[in-house]
Structures are given as C-alpha cells and as structure tokens.
Amino acid sequence: MKTEYSFNERFEFAGKAKTWSLIAIAIGIIGLIIGFLDKSEGGMQRTFNDLLLGGYYFVCVCICGVFFMAYQYAAQSGWSVSFLRIPQAFAKVLPIAAVVFIIIVTAGLFTKHEIVEEGKKVMAPYLYAHWATPGLTDPKSENYDAIIAGKSAFLNIPFFYGVVVILLALYALFGRMLVKYSENEDELGGMLNYNKSFKAALIFLVVFGFTYPVFAFDAIMSVEAHWFSTMFGWYNLAALHVAGLAVITLTVLLLHQSGYLGWVNENHIHDLAKSMFAFSIFWTYVWFAQFFLIWYANLPEESVYFYHRWQPEYKWWFWLNIVLNFVSPLLLLMSRDSKRYYARVKFTCVVLIIGHWLDYYLMIMPGTMPERNSYIPFGIQDVLIFVGFAGLFTFLMLQALSKFKSLIPSKHPFVQESLHHHI
C-alpha cells in the first residue's frame, strides 16, 4: 500500500513555539530569583527542593522517551512508528537533562545551612540532609544516627554519585544508540539497523528494569533516609511512564494540530490514550499497595512517611493527587470514544502532567520542609520554577526534533503498518 504523505517533512522550530518556550524559561529564572531571595524560614530549602523536583521530572520524562522506544522495538510494534521521532527527540535531550540534574544535586549536597536538630545547631546540606549531614555515621559525633550508620554503605556521597552518574550515562547511551540506528536506517535501508535496535532495546530493558528502582531510591527516597519502601522504585517507574506518555501524547497532538504529522490519526491517539489509561491504573495499584501495607502494619519507621503527608497542610493535596492521577483518567478516558476525542485526550494529558508534578512534590516537600513553614504548602516560586523546567524541556526537545531530516523513520520496516494503522 502507498501513502499520500511526504517522507521529507521536517519540523521547523520557530514562531510561537520558540517564543513561548523562551518565555517559560524566563519565568523559571524569575522563580529562582524569588526563591533565592526568600529569607523566611525554609525559603531557601523550598527553592532547592523545587530544583530537585524539576530536575528529576525533567530527566524522568526524557528517560521515558528511551523506555518507550525500547519496548516498542522489543515488542516489534508497528503502530507507533509514525511518531517515533517524538520519543527519539526526548532521548536526544536526556544527556542535557542528566547534566542539569547532576548540577542540582551537587549544589544541594555541598551548599549548607544551619539547622537546629534536637536542640543542637548543625550545618546541614539543603538536599539529602537526612544522610549527608556530617557526623551522622561517626559514633564519636554528637550527631551520630545509628539508623543512618547502618545504611551508610548505600547512603554515602561516592556511592550516590556512582549510581546517579553511571545510570544516567547508561540510559543516555542506549537512547543515543536507538536514535543513531534509526537515522542510519533512513540512510541505508535494509534490516541491519533495525536488528541492532531490537537487540539494544532488549538489553536496555533488562538494565533499566533492574537499575531504575535503585536510581529512584538514591534520587528521591533518600531525602527521607530513615524511611524505606521496597515498592518505591516501581511506584516511581509507574509515575515516570505515565508522565512521559502524557508528554509524548500532548506533543503529538499539538504537532498534528499545527499541521505536522498529517499521517497520525485517531487510531494512533486511541492507542496512546489507552496506554495512559492503563498505566494510570497501574500507578494507582502500586500507590495503593504501598500505602495500604504501611498503613495496615502501622510500623513507626514506615508509617511516619504518611504521617507527614496527612498533616492538615498536606492532606488535601494528598487526596488531590489521587483525584488527578487516578480518578481523572478513569472518568475521562474509560470509554472508547473518549480516547479518540482529541480535545479530551489533550486535556487529560495536561491533568496528568500537573498531577505527577504534584506526585513528585509530595514525595519531596513534606519530609524536608521545616514544620512551621510547611503550613504554606505552595509558594509562588514552586509554580514558576516548574514552568521554567517545562519551557527548558520544550525548547530543547523541539530543537532536537528540528534536527531530524524527516519527521518519520521512512525506511523502518513497519512504517506502512503504522501509516495504515486502524483499530
């Protein structure tokens, strides 16, 4: 079967898309300035938390691009080929996102401030103070913490950097390989590069499946180092996937409505919406399993995590998290027709992107903010910094997308299957 569409279509990054992404970056810079000038109790802490949240969200969405490509190749799937350039653009941004994240955690680890801990003044870092504060693992120190000392083989700065740097480098490397093989495929044709992509995807999925929970443990769970959950890594993986799918789907829809990707039809959007719906249910399953087991066991070392999030200033946001990330996609995308209605799918994408920002917010803020300051659950800089990271991602991703010679992998063996996809 032949197609009426040109395989030479390229994305031009100009006009409103570039202007608005730059405006969003400027808004984020304003948020940072406001945060760093905030002299109230916890003001600087909130700013570093926002940077950690934004950097983590940024890197997770980019990783999802690699993950999406990998399981499509592993499943030998054809339906997604027509918009595969979108997750490929995410993968091309991943090295930059990784560097930004590493800079943020480095600044937070080595910038210290004075806090009062059990009546004692302690110089603690803004990020990961629960395990990186000097003296916590030294029995001779007045800051000694037996629990942290018991976890010190994992919770120490060299190991932390080893996990973060090596894993992000691996994910970026696999992403680069998958993009390179696809570009070579367009130049050379044949099955050689597709077969390479298939093998690389299988290896990546094994590596990613075993290592991403460790990355989540280090990057996010360790901000509250006394607490632990063996389900936390899978909970974060589910959040990464849903948020990434929402961004991919929203990007496809916006490009399609701007005149690009004319070959994308309601069947492709249906499958993307179906994936968002399915993995939102999976996210809820993991969230509830972690919550229910900890609540039911009522062990102090575990239930303290939810105790912080059930304080009056956070409890409303705690339940809103469930409404945005479970109830909303359930009600908006359950029927078949709703998955094919572009406006509704686009709205759901926005809800899920905001919802998983709130999800990450609740992972970081309640256990790290000073109690007296936490009665203001949101500051203006929280929103502004989030907008800044969204603008940075949009700018870099669309710039990467504009570098492709074609918006479709024209010599992918399943390209015709995707162009004539129908369900």
Disulfide bonds with the S-S distance in Angstrom:
none
